Amino acid sequence: MTTDAQPHSSAALSAAALAFESHREFEVLTAPRTLTGSLFHYTNDKGLFGILNSGKLRLSPYQFTNDLWESQPHYPSFSQRSGTGTGPDLALWDEVDRQLRLHTKVGCLTQDVTLPDTVANPDALRGWAHLALWAHYGAGHEGVCLRFDRDRLVESFLHHSGPASLAFHGPVRYLGSQHSPAIAGIDLEQVAEFGIDAVSLAYAEASKDHLFFRKHIDWNSESEYRLVVLNESVDYDYVGIRSALTGVVLGRAFPPEHLPDLLAALEPYPGIGIEQIRFFNRGLHLLPFEGGVERTVRPVSEVEWPAARRNGSLAERLQALRSAETEAEARATAGTLMAEEHVKALEEGIGELTGQLSSWPGTEVETYPQSRAVPPQEHKASPGVPGEVVHYKHGFMCVVENLPTYSHTLVAAAAVQVLDGRRLRLHAVRHDRALAARRQPDRRALARPAGVPPVPGSAGCVGHAERADQPGAHRPPGLRPGARQHRRG
């Protein structure tokens, strides 16, 4: 239910929106995070069919990574005993870097994180919900995101690596800078004894976290999990995925013409679920696949909108709209002060009613700051739009529901409006949902147990009253004698 928030100024609404945004971001930052057993891999249609048809995920050479920390040369420290040689030259540095870069292959995946259901956006950190990854690696949302069982994929990866290989896996840590303490370097005498290739692999093994699982913080939105293998090959490497693949997530713009090929490629993978991303109002939603893919390009509308009722150029009409909004905000501020004690009286009255209704057994009673008592035809017109000018409105609503099935509801509501000429209009309504459904004419409230007093004024009604409010006059709560009243039973 929406609540009253007066005055409805653009400044107040902007502040409320900013506070709501900040709260949602704070929720995501501070809520408990649960790492699931899934990993996701974003790819385009070519990569998709290559993976599914071969049953393998490709690991790419380290030199093709995007982060300069990884794609540019890395120079380790060298050491040797005093007097045993002339020291290293630049060619040795280049050779160590070549050995590391050429023989290292990396598979990049995305971790899957869930948040509690109490968070407004519990899917904010899911592995399939990274807009940047869809744009960069998922072919601008036309590709897919493959879901894998992490343990099964790692098992396949480790089984694949041979005795002359080094295989590492784990999450990437993101840093603003990498000025970590010195790590073990390369001993020149060992280079002469065992060969530069063996010493380089030993250095990589000792420094694996520093070398392969650190990236600049600019990439932290990827939430990356890596498979890293070093071996004698300088070509791509591959990991079997047939036992690890658990699902396919289609991008929101996945081409419908690719769907038959996708379904055919999934035939060797029984039980694999298909889902699709939907994007609505700046939010990603994961929905079950229902056998078809809608085209995401909306047709160009051919509707010719009617001309504005207001005369004038665009600049003149925009200025008139701004002026109307400013005037409405000023009226709402003045109306808030004028109606203050009347709103307080309504709040006290609804509180007293709630107290009496709470004595009824087997029911739940809730009170809301609501102006639902105002009938639709008497709502205020938007600023600048022809219609009755309502400066301000506020009200309260009390709802009684039977437990545990919520099968029987009583609603009592009251609201006040401030009109032109310092006039006030009071609205009141009581509605019994069950009795209205049976169309019984007596409109009684919920059945009262013995000894429980009736609610004052419990006869079913909808009505309103208007009165002029005189500056400085004593205005006790409720309608005064002489007020114009309208009641509809």
Phi, psi and omega in degrees: 000142175275149180249158176289140176217096186249145355281153181275058179279156178296325179294318180293319179294321178296318179295320179295319179296319179295319179295320179294316177301314181298321179296317181295320178293320178297322177301312182295322182289327189252348183291150176300138182248137179241120178277121181277177179270018182251151170233148182239147179227119180272139180203166177269184184293324178297314178295322180302306183289330175296318180292311184293318183289327180270339184072025184222145174259130185275136172257127187262153178304142184303328185290348181267005179290162186274329186284130179299334176302334185250324185280342179261159186303146176242127184246110178282171175277154178242152178214157175197161177291148181297133175082009183260000181179180182268357181092170186283159169244173185297332181296327179291320175303312181299323181290321177297315179296321179296319179298317181290315187286320183285329188258002179258129176238143187231134169250127187250125178228171182242133180286159183243119185237132176250153176243161179300152179296342179287344178285141183299326179234078185292346180265011187301328186246015180295153183296336181268001192250029182260105183300319181296322179290322174299320182289317187276316187249340181263029174056044178061040178077005176268352181268208182223169175233115181271137179254132181236150168283119187300312184297319180291322179293317178297320178299316178296319180297312181292325179293329183288323186292138183270179183295332180269011183253155169246128182234125179232153174209153178156175180283153177273141174256137185253132186230151175285331176207162182234071175250060183281165178303154181301138177251173183303133180263205182246129180270125185293328178291325176292327176300316180291328184279315189251347181100147183295328181293315180292319180294323178296319177295320178296321177297318179297321180294318180289333186247022188302316181297315181295323185276315194248348185235032174228130176224162178294150186296341177300340182260010189292341179292346180285339180046054194280144170237132190242148166246121184236129178228136174241125178209188185286341183288147174249010181257180175299156174237167186220152178232132178292138185237002187298325180273350187253338183291128181237347182188163177229128177248119180277138174295159184296337180249025180302127185294128179301330182290345178271353185297315179301319179294323178296313181298323178292320180292337181273355182301323177286000182241076183295142176081006180283125180278146177242131176228167180221143177281135169240139180244123180216126174052048177065030176226140176266137180226137179258118184239152177296146176284130185246022174097354180211159180240124179279144174288137185268350179276115181283140178294149180292128181289138178252013180289132175261112182286140180294155179294153179296147176293327178286139175276163176116168179286172178301317180298319181292319180291324177295318178295323178295321178296316179299319179296319179296320178296318180296316179297320180295321178295319179295318178296320180295323179294316178293321180295328178300316180292320182295323185267003190304309184287334177289320176297320178297320179295320177297319180296318178294320180294317180291330177292320177295318178297317179299319179299319180290320181290333181294344179281350180285127182286154176070024180229163174236132183240128178229146178240137182230144171283092188224145175252038182292345179290341180285122179293151184305323183290350180247013172292154181288147174284153177296153182306129178086351181268136180303142180146176181297137180271115176250119184283325190198150172212149175199152181193183181219154181223136177245129182238128177245129180229139176290145176255150002261001191262356182053043185269353189215119187233136172243130179238129174234130184216152176213147181209156178234142175237146174254125184247178174302156177071026180054037177267147176246143175231124182255134179241144176215143180210142170227132184223130176253108187298315184293318180292324178294323179295326179274353180057042176276138188283341188282338177050045176283163179280188178304146179302128183264134175292162181301136177090349180268125184290152176291158176283131180302136179064039187277358176296135184297132181199159170226132181193173174209165178217148178237148173207153175276139181256116183270132179302131178081353181285150177287126185235085177291161180300151175093178179279142181263157175303137181096350178291144179277122186240147176229129179228141176231114183275000000 
